[in-house]
Amino acid sequence: MAKEQAARRTGAETGAGPARRASDRGRYGRLSRERVLASALELVDREGLSALSMRRLGAELGVEAMALYRYAAGKEVLLDGLVEALYLELAERLAAGPVASAESAWRTELHRIARATYEVCLAHPHVVPLLTTRMLAVPLARRPLAVLKDHERVLDLLRRAGLDDAGTAALFRAFTAWLLGYVSVELRPMVDNPDEEDPAFRLGLHRMPPQDLPGLRRAAPALTEQGGPEGLALGLDALLDRFMRAAEEQTSP
């Protein structure tokens, strides 16, 4: 014990750091924030959010878990990084496609954003719950810049539609709710036993009391079908039509 205390005093007097520090040089070379987040995304895509931990991610990268803390201060920061990674991928998709520049094309561009968001979410289904849960935990100003830029992009389009500030905010909330809600419904598990060939047993209808849930049992086969991008666009058009009609009614004499 006396030797350990003397060693600590010596280190303090000489300004030396800890005798051993977790190295951030893994099996793929020196780490970076981008590499850490990319590896976290790959892990979650492959095994789900429950598999993500600092220790497991360190093992994936071939480093000690402590080496990750200089790139992500903890698991919550890592989760926010996954949200950021999705929005960065969305921005890349949007940048790669044609942009509708005419003032009257705001609606086309909004559809393009919705479609690209849908595609990114379906490519990373295990991360999608974070788009809601992390936004419930993180105030607006503390969200990743990529998320805030997406908000700015949508708000700019709604202003180009001629809406005032109140109308822009209302439609922004409705657009976000429809988009994330639609994606969440698309990704909900519906099949009870994928190995069953009989549709009723495949859906687990025998688990639903027919006297209490007749409508749900009848609708279950149709509910298992995804609406796809066509359903997304149909609902978005209905939403936009409703808000634009209300805006016209307010401005008409």
Protein Blocks (a to p, Z undefined) as FASTA:
>chain_A
ZZmmmmmmmmmmnopacfbdcdfbdfkopadfklmmmmmmmmmmmnojklpcfklmmmmn
opafklmmmmogbfklmmmmmmmmmmmmmmmmmmmpccdfbfklmmmmmmmmmmmmmmmm
mmmmmlmmmmmmmmmmpcfklpcfklmmmmmmmmmmmmmnopafklmmmmmmmmmmmmmm
mmmmmmpcfbfblmbmblklmnommmpcfklmmmmmmmmmmmmpcgbjmlmmmmmmmmmm
mmmmmmmmmmpZZ
